[in-house]
Amino acid sequence: MRSVPCLLLALFSTVATGQEIRRTPLVLTQGGTPEQPAVFDGKGMIIDLGIDITDREWLKNGDVWTSRGPLPDHPPVPDTQRAGLFIDEVPVRIMRDRAAEQQSGLAGKIIYTVPAALKPGEMGWAGDGSLYFRWPAEKPPGSARIIQPPAKLASCVAIACSHIIVKNIVAKHAANDGFNIHGHRVGVRLENVKAFSNGDEGISAHETVQMDVLDSEIAWNGSNAGGVADVGDSVTTYTNCELHHNVNAAFFFDGKTHRVTNCVIHHQDKDIVVRGDAVVEQSGVEWRRE
């Protein structure tokens, strides 16, 4: 097996423990062969794309906070599938007023839920571009960091090759996915990765991706689908993984065939959601309804 370079040069910082933190996406483009897969070992690398905006000026009305004017690089986002903010690890969901949009009679009109109608952990934008949100119930106002995902739809790790093992990486605060795999990729393997607090899914395989995920943790991701969403004609397996505190389901499968083995699911509204004719095999899955 050989190590694999990445496409982008990184900007790094180091925390007090000496742990490496990368502030730019990691794009892997060079795979190996079935007999000799490439290996990217992050050795505990943290990829954190979040922007701390806690110290911005906020208009504070109880648990509803509003920015003083638009936030740089965070214009209104029409996509309600993903989270638009994080309060520490907790995703804050984008909410639109669909009834008001319909009543407006204007095609494509976007109207966000007004601040007074937000539930804890929800957000929107005012007409002048100011962002507002209601603090999550588990986070008293002012008690935690306010984290903005990066502009556009970057993922922390994008895998654009076949026959590769990616391991020992923590991926967090992407606007899109923690680990994103598109195209016809085979022989992709994730080992001991952590996908925390990403705007969309923690891990998501698309098209005809074939991927195995082992010994990994997927938590606090903001997608309306789930912590994992494998779609298209993807074929995936998850073994010895832990999923918790993701919006909606732990797993969402709309691909071809999938297998979930010896995984632990807790603090989730749903365990495994299957759409269409996807075939999902389960063995030894523990769903702790807490």
C-alpha positions as protocol buffer text, in pm:
chain_id: "A"
residue {
  index: 1
  type: MET
  ca { x: 0 y: 0 z: 0 }
}
residue {
  index: 2
  type: ARG
  ca { x: 118 y: 354 z: -67 }
}
residue {
  index: 3
  type: SER
  ca { x: 31 y: 694 z: 68 }
}
residue {
  index: 4
  type: VAL
  ca { x: -170 y: 932 z: -147 }
}
residue {
  index: 5
  type: PRO
  ca { x: -119 y: 1306 z: -198 }
}
residue {
  index: 6
  type: CYS
  ca { x: -405 y: 1554 z: -196 }
}
residue {
  index: 7
  type: LEU
  ca { x: -501 y: 1801 z: -465 }
}
residue {
  index: 8
  type: LEU
  ca { x: -508 y: 2112 z: -251 }
}
residue {
  index: 9
  type: LEU
  ca { x: -234 y: 2257 z: -38 }
}
residue {
  index: 10
  type: ALA
  ca { x: -355 y: 2302 z: 316 }
}
residue {
  index: 11
  type: LEU
  ca { x: -362 y: 2587 z: 558 }
}
residue {
  index: 12
  type: PHE
  ca { x: -290 y: 2437 z: 897 }
}
residue {
  index: 13
  type: SER
  ca { x: -301 y: 2544 z: 1258 }
}
residue {
  index: 14
  type: THR
  ca { x: -213 y: 2356 z: 1572 }
}
residue {
  index: 15
  type: VAL
  ca { x: -403 y: 2332 z: 1897 }
}
residue {
  index: 16
  type: ALA
  ca { x: -236 y: 2319 z: 2237 }
}
residue {
  index: 17
  type: THR
  ca { x: -215 y: 1940 z: 2228 }
}
residue {
  index: 18
  type: GLY
  ca { x: -19 y: 1954 z: 1904 }
}
residue {
  index: 19
  type: GLN
  ca { x: -315 y: 1821 z: 1705 }
}
residue {
  index: 20
  type: GLU
  ca { x: -311 y: 1933 z: 1344 }
}
residue {
  index: 21
  type: ILE
  ca { x: -615 y: 2132 z: 1225 }
}
residue {
  index: 22
  type: ARG
  ca { x: -670 y: 2188 z: 857 }
}
residue {
  index: 23
  type: ARG
  ca { x: -885 y: 2482 z: 745 }
}
residue {
  index: 24
  type: THR
  ca { x: -928 y: 2391 z: 378 }
}
residue {
  index: 25
  type: PRO
  ca { x: -1105 y: 2098 z: 210 }
}
residue {
  index: 26
  type: LEU
  ca { x: -912 y: 1782 z: 136 }
}
residue {
  index: 27
  type: VAL
  ca { x: -962 y: 1650 z: -218 }
}
residue {
  index: 28
  type: LEU
  ca { x: -818 y: 1306 z: -288 }
}
residue {
  index: 29
  type: THR
  ca { x: -765 y: 1226 z: -655 }
}
residue {
  index: 30
  type: GLN
  ca { x: -503 y: 952 z: -674 }
}
residue {
  index: 31
  type: GLY
  ca { x: -611 y: 599 z: -594 }
}
residue {
  index: 32
  type: GLY
  ca { x: -435 y: 267 z: -624 }
}
residue {
  index: 33
  type: THR
  ca { x: -533 y: -74 z: -751 }
}
residue {
  index: 34
  type: PRO
  ca { x: -749 y: -353 z: -606 }
}
residue {
  index: 35
  type: GLU
  ca { x: -430 y: -533 z: -505 }
}
residue {
  index: 36
  type: GLN
  ca { x: -253 y: -224 z: -374 }
}
residue {
  index: 37
  type: PRO
  ca { x: -499 y: 47 z: -269 }
}
residue {
  index: 38
  type: ALA
  ca { x: -368 y: 392 z: -190 }
}
residue {
  index: 39
  type: VAL
  ca { x: -379 y: 496 z: 176 }
}
residue {
  index: 40
  type: PHE
  ca { x: -440 y: 840 z: 321 }
}
residue {
  index: 41
  type: ASP
  ca { x: -381 y: 825 z: 696 }
}
residue {
  index: 42
  type: GLY
  ca { x: -473 y: 1154 z: 860 }
}
residue {
  index: 43
  type: LYS
  ca { x: -320 y: 1036 z: 1189 }
}
residue {
  index: 44
  type: GLY
  ca { x: -590 y: 1219 z: 1381 }
}
residue {
  index: 45
  type: MET
  ca { x: -604 y: 1523 z: 1154 }
}
residue {
  index: 46
  type: ILE
  ca { x: -899 y: 1754 z: 1220 }
}
residue {
  index: 47
  type: ILE
  ca { x: -1049 y: 1924 z: 915 }
}
residue {
  index: 48
  type: ASP
  ca { x: -1257 y: 2211 z: 1052 }
}
residue {
  index: 49
  type: LEU
  ca { x: -1407 y: 2449 z: 795 }
}
residue {
  index: 50
  type: GLY
  ca { x: -1613 y: 2643 z: 1049 }
}
residue {
  index: 51
  type: ILE
  ca { x: -1589 y: 3018 z: 1104 }
}
residue {
  index: 52
  type: ASP
  ca { x: -1637 y: 3137 z: 1462 }
}
residue {
  index: 53
  type: ILE
  ca { x: -1876 y: 3435 z: 1457 }
}
residue {
  index: 54
  type: THR
  ca { x: -1954 y: 3439 z: 1829 }
}
residue {
  index: 55
  type: ASP
  ca { x: -1797 y: 3782 z: 1873 }
}
residue {
  index: 56
  type: ARG
  ca { x: -2001 y: 3950 z: 1600 }
}
residue {
  index: 57
  type: GLU
  ca { x: -2248 y: 4214 z: 1708 }
}
residue {
  index: 58
  type: TRP
  ca { x: -2580 y: 4049 z: 1791 }
}
residue {
  index: 59
  type: LEU
  ca { x: -2917 y: 4196 z: 1878 }
}
residue {
  index: 60
  type: LYS
  ca { x: -3026 y: 3977 z: 2168 }
}
residue {
  index: 61
  type: ASN
  ca { x: -3394 y: 3924 z: 2240 }
}
residue {
  index: 62
  type: GLY
  ca { x: -3402 y: 3642 z: 2491 }
}
residue {
  index: 63
  type: ASP
  ca { x: -3308 y: 3325 z: 2307 }
}
residue {
  index: 64
  type: VAL
  ca { x: -3350 y: 3485 z: 1962 }
}
residue {
  index: 65
  type: TRP
  ca { x: -3035 y: 3654 z: 1835 }
}
residue {
  index: 66
  type: THR
  ca { x: -3008 y: 3860 z: 1516 }
}
residue {
  index: 67
  type: SER
  ca { x: -2693 y: 3980 z: 1342 }
}
residue {
  index: 68
  type: ARG
  ca { x: -2650 y: 4354 z: 1293 }
}
residue {
  index: 69
  type: GLY
  ca { x: -2680 y: 4347 z: 917 }
}
residue {
  index: 70
  type: PRO
  ca { x: -2570 y: 4072 z: 678 }
}
residue {
  index: 71
  type: LEU
  ca { x: -2285 y: 3844 z: 778 }
}
residue {
  index: 72
  type: PRO
  ca { x: -1985 y: 3835 z: 544 }
}
residue {
  index: 73
  type: ASP
  ca { x: -1985 y: 3524 z: 323 }
}
residue {
  index: 74
  type: HIS
  ca { x: -2316 y: 3402 z: 464 }
}
residue {
  index: 75
  type: PRO
  ca { x: -2597 y: 3531 z: 242 }
}
residue {
  index: 76
  type: PRO
  ca { x: -2946 y: 3380 z: 267 }
}
residue {
  index: 77
  type: VAL
  ca { x: -2951 y: 3011 z: 177 }
}
residue {
  index: 78
  type: PRO
  ca { x: -3272 y: 2881 z: 15 }
}
residue {
  index: 79
  type: ASP
  ca { x: -3185 y: 2514 z: 73 }
}
residue {
  index: 80
  type: THR
  ca { x: -3365 y: 2392 z: 384 }
}
residue {
  index: 81
  type: GLN
  ca { x: -3215 y: 2043 z: 366 }
}
residue {
  index: 82
  type: ARG
  ca { x: -2903 y: 2149 z: 552 }
}
residue {
  index: 83
  type: ALA
  ca { x: -2802 y: 2341 z: 861 }
}
residue {
  index: 84
  type: GLY
  ca { x: -2692 y: 2701 z: 825 }
}
residue {
  index: 85
  type: LEU
  ca { x: -2523 y: 2744 z: 1164 }
}
residue {
  index: 86
  type: PHE
  ca { x: -2385 y: 2542 z: 1452 }
}
residue {
  index: 87
  type: ILE
  ca { x: -2404 y: 2626 z: 1819 }
}
residue {
  index: 88
  type: ASP
  ca { x: -2093 y: 2441 z: 1926 }
}
residue {
  index: 89
  type: GLU
  ca { x: -2175 y: 2094 z: 1791 }
}
residue {
  index: 90
  type: VAL
  ca { x: -2553 y: 2141 z: 1751 }
}
residue {
  index: 91
  type: PRO
  ca { x: -2688 y: 2207 z: 1398 }
}
residue {
  index: 92
  type: VAL
  ca { x: -2931 y: 2496 z: 1347 }
}
residue {
  index: 93
  type: ARG
  ca { x: -3186 y: 2428 z: 1073 }
}
residue {
  index: 94
  type: ILE
  ca { x: -3289 y: 2673 z: 802 }
}
residue {
  index: 95
  type: MET
  ca { x: -3666 y: 2727 z: 804 }
}
residue {
  index: 96
  type: ARG
  ca { x: -3889 y: 2875 z: 534 }
}
residue {
  index: 97
  type: ASP
  ca { x: -4254 y: 2979 z: 558 }
}
residue {
  index: 98
  type: ARG
  ca { x: -4401 y: 2775 z: 274 }
}
residue {
  index: 99
  type: ALA
  ca { x: -4754 y: 2902 z: 333 }
}
residue {
  index: 100
  type: ALA
  ca { x: -4643 y: 3265 z: 307 }
}
residue {
  index: 101
  type: GLU
  ca { x: -4444 y: 3185 z: -8 }
}
residue {
  index: 102
  type: GLN
  ca { x: -4750 y: 3031 z: -171 }
}
residue {
  index: 103
  type: GLN
  ca { x: -4976 y: 3317 z: -65 }
}
residue {
  index: 104
  type: SER
  ca { x: -4735 y: 3571 z: -214 }
}
residue {
  index: 105
  type: GLY
  ca { x: -4827 y: 3450 z: -562 }
}
residue {
  index: 106
  type: LEU
  ca { x: -4470 y: 3506 z: -678 }
}
residue {
  index: 107
  type: ALA
  ca { x: -4289 y: 3213 z: -836 }
}
residue {
  index: 108
  type: GLY
  ca { x: -3961 y: 3142 z: -662 }
}
residue {
  index: 109
  type: LYS
  ca { x: -4034 y: 3378 z: -375 }
}
residue {
  index: 110
  type: ILE
  ca { x: -3836 y: 3283 z: -64 }
}
residue {
  index: 111
  type: ILE
  ca { x: -3976 y: 3380 z: 275 }
}
residue {
  index: 112
  type: TYR
  ca { x: -3809 y: 3257 z: 591 }
}
residue {
  index: 113
  type: THR
  ca { x: -3997 y: 3175 z: 909 }
}
residue {
  index: 114
  type: VAL
  ca { x: -4019 y: 3490 z: 1120 }
}
residue {
  index: 115
  type: PRO
  ca { x: -3813 y: 3500 z: 1441 }
}
residue {
  index: 116
  type: ALA
  ca { x: -4114 y: 3477 z: 1672 }
}
residue {
  index: 117
  type: ALA
  ca { x: -4226 y: 3152 z: 1506 }
}
residue {
  index: 118
  type: LEU
  ca { x: -3891 y: 2975 z: 1521 }
}
residue {
  index: 119
  type: LYS
  ca { x: -3854 y: 2668 z: 1737 }
}
residue {
  index: 120
  type: PRO
  ca { x: -3531 y: 2610 z: 1932 }
}
residue {
  index: 121
  type: GLY
  ca { x: -3247 y: 2528 z: 1694 }
}
residue {
  index: 122
  type: GLU
  ca { x: -3400 y: 2702 z: 1390 }
}
residue {
  index: 123
  type: MET
  ca { x: -3290 y: 3004 z: 1185 }
}
residue {
  index: 124
  type: GLY
  ca { x: -3373 y: 3233 z: 895 }
}
residue {
  index: 125
  type: TRP
  ca { x: -3283 y: 3562 z: 727 }
}
residue {
  index: 126
  type: ALA
  ca { x: -3452 y: 3902 z: 732 }
}
residue {
  index: 127
  type: GLY
  ca { x: -3521 y: 4109 z: 422 }
}
residue {
  index: 128
  type: ASP
  ca { x: -3202 y: 4311 z: 472 }
}
residue {
  index: 129
  type: GLY
  ca { x: -2989 y: 3995 z: 485 }
}
residue {
  index: 130
  type: SER
  ca { x: -2953 y: 3986 z: 863 }
}
residue {
  index: 131
  type: LEU
  ca { x: -2937 y: 3635 z: 1003 }
}
residue {
  index: 132
  type: TYR
  ca { x: -3145 y: 3535 z: 1304 }
}
residue {
  index: 133
  type: PHE
  ca { x: -3176 y: 3216 z: 1506 }
}
residue {
  index: 134
  type: ARG
  ca { x: -3327 y: 3075 z: 1822 }
}
residue {
  index: 135
  type: TRP
  ca { x: -3080 y: 2904 z: 2054 }
}
residue {
  index: 136
  type: PRO
  ca { x: -3117 y: 2525 z: 2083 }
}
residue {
  index: 137
  type: ALA
  ca { x: -3295 y: 2413 z: 2399 }
}
residue {
  index: 138
  type: GLU
  ca { x: -2981 y: 2243 z: 2532 }
}
residue {
  index: 139
  type: LYS
  ca { x: -2768 y: 2558 z: 2489 }
}
residue {
  index: 140
  type: PRO
  ca { x: -2858 y: 2858 z: 2710 }
}
residue {
  index: 141
  type: PRO
  ca { x: -2815 y: 3185 z: 2518 }
}
residue {
  index: 142
  type: GLY
  ca { x: -2455 y: 3301 z: 2520 }
}
residue {
  index: 143
  type: SER
  ca { x: -2319 y: 2974 z: 2660 }
}
residue {
  index: 144
  type: ALA
  ca { x: -2159 y: 2837 z: 2344 }
}
residue {
  index: 145
  type: ARG
  ca { x: -1975 y: 2929 z: 2025 }
}
residue {
  index: 146
  type: ILE
  ca { x: -2167 y: 3029 z: 1713 }
}
residue {
  index: 147
  type: ILE
  ca { x: -2009 y: 2862 z: 1411 }
}
residue {
  index: 148
  type: GLN
  ca { x: -2078 y: 2958 z: 1050 }
}
residue {
  index: 149
  type: PRO
  ca { x: -2011 y: 2704 z: 772 }
}
residue {
  index: 150
  type: PRO
  ca { x: -1795 y: 2827 z: 484 }
}
residue {
  index: 151
  type: ALA
  ca { x: -1942 y: 2996 z: 180 }
}
residue {
  index: 152
  type: LYS
  ca { x: -2060 y: 2778 z: -108 }
}
residue {
  index: 153
  type: LEU
  ca { x: -2094 y: 2401 z: -79 }
}
residue {
  index: 154
  type: ALA
  ca { x: -1753 y: 2271 z: 19 }
}
residue {
  index: 155
  type: SER
  ca { x: -1717 y: 1930 z: 183 }
}
residue {
  index: 156
  type: CYS
  ca { x: -1438 y: 1853 z: 428 }
}
residue {
  index: 157
  type: VAL
  ca { x: -1318 y: 1546 z: 237 }
}
residue {
  index: 158
  type: ALA
  ca { x: -1400 y: 1481 z: -128 }
}
residue {
  index: 159
  type: ILE
  ca { x: -1290 y: 1143 z: -263 }
}
residue {
  index: 160
  type: ALA
  ca { x: -1249 y: 1154 z: -641 }
}
residue {
  index: 161
  type: CYS
  ca { x: -1069 y: 826 z: -707 }
}
residue {
  index: 162
  type: SER
  ca { x: -1104 y: 450 z: -664 }
}
residue {
  index: 163
  type: HIS
  ca { x: -918 y: 192 z: -455 }
}
residue {
  index: 164
  type: ILE
  ca { x: -830 y: 411 z: -161 }
}
residue {
  index: 165
  type: ILE
  ca { x: -832 y: 375 z: 217 }
}
residue {
  index: 166
  type: VAL
  ca { x: -896 y: 695 z: 411 }
}
residue {
  index: 167
  type: LYS
  ca { x: -854 y: 677 z: 786 }
}
residue {
  index: 168
  type: ASN
  ca { x: -805 y: 864 z: 1112 }
}
residue {
  index: 169
  type: ILE
  ca { x: -965 y: 1196 z: 1011 }
}
residue {
  index: 170
  type: VAL
  ca { x: -1216 y: 1417 z: 1192 }
}
residue {
  index: 171
  type: ALA
  ca { x: -1432 y: 1619 z: 949 }
}
residue {
  index: 172
  type: LYS
  ca { x: -1646 y: 1902 z: 1084 }
}
residue {
  index: 173
  type: HIS
  ca { x: -1836 y: 2220 z: 999 }
}
residue {
  index: 174
  type: ALA
  ca { x: -1850 y: 2175 z: 621 }
}
residue {
  index: 175
  type: ALA
  ca { x: -2134 y: 2354 z: 445 }
}
residue {
  index: 176
  type: ASN
  ca { x: -2195 y: 2028 z: 256 }
}
residue {
  index: 177
  type: ASP
  ca { x: -2078 y: 1681 z: 367 }
}
residue {
  index: 178
  type: GLY
  ca { x: -1806 y: 1564 z: 599 }
}
residue {
  index: 179
  type: PHE
  ca { x: -1706 y: 1292 z: 350 }
}
residue {
  index: 180
  type: ASN
  ca { x: -1843 y: 1328 z: -3 }
}
residue {
  index: 181
  type: ILE
  ca { x: -1798 y: 1068 z: -278 }
}
residue {
  index: 182
  type: HIS
  ca { x: -1933 y: 1122 z: -631 }
}
residue {
  index: 183
  type: GLY
  ca { x: -1897 y: 940 z: -961 }
}
residue {
  index: 184
  type: HIS
  ca { x: -1801 y: 584 z: -1046 }
}
residue {
  index: 185
  type: ARG
  ca { x: -1569 y: 505 z: -755 }
}
residue {
  index: 186
  type: VAL
  ca { x: -1500 y: 152 z: -634 }
}
residue {
  index: 187
  type: GLY
  ca { x: -1289 y: 13 z: -355 }
}
residue {
  index: 188
  type: VAL
  ca { x: -1337 y: 316 z: -130 }
}
residue {
  index: 189
  type: ARG
  ca { x: -1285 y: 240 z: 238 }
}
residue {
  index: 190
  type: LEU
  ca { x: -1320 y: 472 z: 538 }
}
residue {
  index: 191
  type: GLU
  ca { x: -1167 y: 357 z: 866 }
}
residue {
  index: 192
  type: ASN
  ca { x: -1189 y: 525 z: 1205 }
}
residue {
  index: 193
  type: VAL
  ca { x: -1320 y: 855 z: 1072 }
}
residue {
  index: 194
  type: LYS
  ca { x: -1543 y: 1100 z: 1255 }
}
residue {
  index: 195
  type: ALA
  ca { x: -1797 y: 1318 z: 1075 }
}
residue {
  index: 196
  type: PHE
  ca { x: -1926 y: 1579 z: 1317 }
}
residue {
  index: 197
  type: SER
  ca { x: -2149 y: 1884 z: 1273 }
}
residue {
  index: 198
  type: ASN
  ca { x: -2155 y: 1920 z: 896 }
}
residue {
  index: 199
  type: GLY
  ca { x: -2423 y: 2120 z: 717 }
}
residue {
  index: 200
  type: ASP
  ca { x: -2550 y: 1829 z: 511 }
}
residue {
  index: 201
  type: GLU
  ca { x: -2455 y: 1464 z: 570 }
}
residue {
  index: 202
  type: GLY
  ca { x: -2163 y: 1330 z: 765 }
}
residue {
  index: 203
  type: ILE
  ca { x: -2098 y: 1072 z: 491 }
}
residue {
  index: 204
  type: SER
  ca { x: -2267 y: 1059 z: 151 }
}
residue {
  index: 205
  type: ALA
  ca { x: -2206 y: 828 z: -145 }
}
residue {
  index: 206
  type: HIS
  ca { x: -2363 y: 908 z: -482 }
}
residue {
  index: 207
  type: GLU
  ca { x: -2401 y: 762 z: -831 }
}
residue {
  index: 208
  type: THR
  ca { x: -2228 y: 420 z: -856 }
}
residue {
  index: 209
  type: VAL
  ca { x: -1991 y: 451 z: -561 }
}
residue {
  index: 210
  type: GLN
  ca { x: -1890 y: 128 z: -386 }
}
residue {
  index: 211
  type: MET
  ca { x: -1771 y: 203 z: -33 }
}
residue {
  index: 212
  type: ASP
  ca { x: -1710 y: 33 z: 302 }
}
residue {
  index: 213
  type: VAL
  ca { x: -1708 y: 228 z: 629 }
}
residue {
  index: 214
  type: LEU
  ca { x: -1565 y: 75 z: 946 }
}
residue {
  index: 215
  type: ASP
  ca { x: -1522 y: 180 z: 1310 }
}
residue {
  index: 216
  type: SER
  ca { x: -1646 y: 534 z: 1251 }
}
residue {
  index: 217
  type: GLU
  ca { x: -1867 y: 791 z: 1426 }
}
residue {
  index: 218
  type: ILE
  ca { x: -2124 y: 1014 z: 1256 }
}
residue {
  index: 219
  type: ALA
  ca { x: -2294 y: 1275 z: 1475 }
}
residue {
  index: 220
  type: TRP
  ca { x: -2467 y: 1617 z: 1489 }
}
residue {
  index: 221
  type: ASN
  ca { x: -2495 y: 1651 z: 1111 }
}
residue {
  index: 222
  type: GLY
  ca { x: -2763 y: 1884 z: 977 }
}
residue {
  index: 223
  type: SER
  ca { x: -2917 y: 1708 z: 676 }
}
residue {
  index: 224
  type: ASN
  ca { x: -3291 y: 1652 z: 674 }
}
residue {
  index: 225
  type: ALA
  ca { x: -3214 y: 1306 z: 532 }
}
residue {
  index: 226
  type: GLY
  ca { x: -2979 y: 1173 z: 798 }
}
residue {
  index: 227
  type: GLY
  ca { x: -2626 y: 1146 z: 928 }
}
residue {
  index: 228
  type: VAL
  ca { x: -2551 y: 913 z: 636 }
}
residue {
  index: 229
  type: ALA
  ca { x: -2726 y: 945 z: 299 }
}
residue {
  index: 230
  type: ASP
  ca { x: -2620 y: 704 z: 25 }
}
residue {
  index: 231
  type: VAL
  ca { x: -2813 y: 753 z: -296 }
}
residue {
  index: 232
  type: GLY
  ca { x: -2817 y: 685 z: -670 }
}
residue {
  index: 233
  type: ASP
  ca { x: -2687 y: 335 z: -747 }
}
residue {
  index: 234
  type: SER
  ca { x: -2439 y: 332 z: -461 }
}
residue {
  index: 235
  type: VAL
  ca { x: -2342 y: 9 z: -285 }
}
residue {
  index: 236
  type: THR
  ca { x: -2221 y: 62 z: 71 }
}
residue {
  index: 237
  type: THR
  ca { x: -2153 y: -115 z: 400 }
}
residue {
  index: 238
  type: TYR
  ca { x: -2121 y: 21 z: 754 }
}
residue {
  index: 239
  type: THR
  ca { x: -1960 y: -193 z: 1024 }
}
residue {
  index: 240
  type: ASN
  ca { x: -1898 y: -114 z: 1392 }
}
residue {
  index: 241
  type: CYS
  ca { x: -2010 y: 247 z: 1356 }
}
residue {
  index: 242
  type: GLU
  ca { x: -2181 y: 481 z: 1603 }
}
residue {
  index: 243
  type: LEU
  ca { x: -2444 y: 733 z: 1490 }
}
residue {
  index: 244
  type: HIS
  ca { x: -2612 y: 988 z: 1714 }
}
residue {
  index: 245
  type: HIS
  ca { x: -2765 y: 1337 z: 1735 }
}
residue {
  index: 246
  type: ASN
  ca { x: -2807 y: 1372 z: 1359 }
}
residue {
  index: 247
  type: VAL
  ca { x: -3111 y: 1557 z: 1228 }
}
residue {
  index: 248
  type: ASN
  ca { x: -3385 y: 1308 z: 1135 }
}
residue {
  index: 249
  type: ALA
  ca { x: -3243 y: 957 z: 1070 }
}
residue {
  index: 250
  type: ALA
  ca { x: -2912 y: 791 z: 1140 }
}
residue {
  index: 251
  type: PHE
  ca { x: -2905 y: 628 z: 793 }
}
residue {
  index: 252
  type: PHE
  ca { x: -3091 y: 727 z: 477 }
}
residue {
  index: 253
  type: PHE
  ca { x: -3057 y: 483 z: 188 }
}
residue {
  index: 254
  type: ASP
  ca { x: -3179 y: 544 z: -165 }
}
residue {
  index: 255
  type: GLY
  ca { x: -2904 y: 360 z: -345 }
}
residue {
  index: 256
  type: LYS
  ca { x: -2880 y: 5 z: -474 }
}
residue {
  index: 257
  type: THR
  ca { x: -2774 y: -226 z: -190 }
}
residue {
  index: 258
  type: HIS
  ca { x: -2647 y: -151 z: 158 }
}
residue {
  index: 259
  type: ARG
  ca { x: -2545 y: -344 z: 468 }
}
residue {
  index: 260
  type: VAL
  ca { x: -2537 y: -220 z: 828 }
}
residue {
  index: 261
  type: THR
  ca { x: -2359 y: -449 z: 1074 }
}
residue {
  index: 262
  type: ASN
  ca { x: -2293 y: -415 z: 1448 }
}
residue {
  index: 263
  type: CYS
  ca { x: -2369 y: -43 z: 1455 }
}
residue {
  index: 264
  type: VAL
  ca { x: -2497 y: 153 z: 1756 }
}
residue {
  index: 265
  type: ILE
  ca { x: -2760 y: 423 z: 1705 }
}
residue {
  index: 266
  type: HIS
  ca { x: -2875 y: 657 z: 1982 }
}
residue {
  index: 267
  type: HIS
  ca { x: -3031 y: 1001 z: 2025 }
}
residue {
  index: 268
  type: GLN
  ca { x: -3198 y: 973 z: 1685 }
}
residue {
  index: 269
  type: ASP
  ca { x: -3561 y: 1022 z: 1577 }
}
residue {
  index: 270
  type: LYS
  ca { x: -3523 y: 736 z: 1328 }
}
residue {
  index: 271
  type: ASP
  ca { x: -3272 y: 460 z: 1277 }
}
residue {
  index: 272
  type: ILE
  ca { x: -3272 y: 358 z: 909 }
}
residue {
  index: 273
  type: VAL
  ca { x: -3488 y: 516 z: 640 }
}
residue {
  index: 274
  type: VAL
  ca { x: -3513 y: 335 z: 305 }
}
residue {
  index: 275
  type: ARG
  ca { x: -3653 y: 500 z: -6 }
}
residue {
  index: 276
  type: GLY
  ca { x: -3742 y: 343 z: -337 }
}
residue {
  index: 277
  type: ASP
  ca { x: -3626 y: -10 z: -410 }
}
residue {
  index: 278
  type: ALA
  ca { x: -3298 y: 5 z: -217 }
}
residue {
  index: 279
  type: VAL
  ca { x: -3212 y: -323 z: -45 }
}
residue {
  index: 280
  type: VAL
  ca { x: -3074 y: -291 z: 309 }
}
residue {
  index: 281
  type: GLU
  ca { x: -2940 y: -580 z: 515 }
}
residue {
  index: 282
  type: GLN
  ca { x: -2911 y: -536 z: 892 }
}
residue {
  index: 283
  type: SER
  ca { x: -2728 y: -747 z: 1147 }
}
residue {
  index: 284
  type: GLY
  ca { x: -2647 y: -671 z: 1508 }
}
residue {
  index: 285
  type: VAL
  ca { x: -2778 y: -313 z: 1491 }
}
residue {
  index: 286
  type: GLU
  ca { x: -2854 y: -164 z: 1833 }
}
residue {
  index: 287
  type: TRP
  ca { x: -3095 y: 131 z: 1840 }
}
residue {
  index: 288
  type: ARG
  ca { x: -3103 y: 285 z: 2185 }
}
residue {
  index: 289
  type: ARG
  ca { x: -3424 y: 486 z: 2204 }
}
residue {
  index: 290
  type: GLU
  ca { x: -3314 y: 741 z: 2461 }
}
